[in-house]
Every structure is written in C-alpha cells, then in structure tokens.
Amino acid sequence: MRYWRVKLPPGVRSPFDVYVNGVPQELGVDYRIAGGELLFERELVSQKLGFWAWFMGFWGIGTYKRNDEVDVRYERDGQPMVAHALAIIPPSSPPRA
C-alpha cells in the first residue's frame, strides 16, 4: 500500500486532532499512525508557490494550484498547541531519520 506520510512533531502524544485543509480527520478512517507518522492512503499534494504565483496572489489574482495542509492540534503540559502545515512526504520518498 502507498501512503502519504506526515511526521508527528516531537512531544505529540495521544489524544490529538488531525486536520487536512481545516477539515477534521478520523483515525482509522482517514489516516492511521505508525512509527511516529500519520499515514494517509489518499493523495496529499504540497506545492510551493513560485515567484509568479506569489506575485499574482499579492495583487489579488488567484492561483489554482493544489496545496494540502496537515495540522495537528494537541496539548503539551496542559497548554493547547498547533503544529501547522506539517511536511508531506510522498510515497516515493525514502524514510527520513
């Protein structure tokens, strides 16, 4: 099975909430957890905006490039924390250390 992976930040412990583009995800339905990573079967796309896309956006001209963002909401020492726009690792990439 091919998975798009997202490495959990250090210190994240269950329970935590996962969002893709602001939409809550459900453990076991939308993703699973293994080896400190979130595993998604559905394709996640992470595209960087090039200069011209950024420039046009600056002037209010939209871009239609897909850019999925994965966020994790959790608590550390009783304080709410959010890890925003975590890196997406496509299936063809080797595991990171």
Secondary structure, 3 states (H helix, E strand, C coil): CCCEEEECCCCCCCCCEEEECCEEECECCCEEEECCEEEECCCCCCCCCCHHHHHHHHCCCCCCCCCCCEEEEEEECCEEEEEEEECCECCCCCCCC
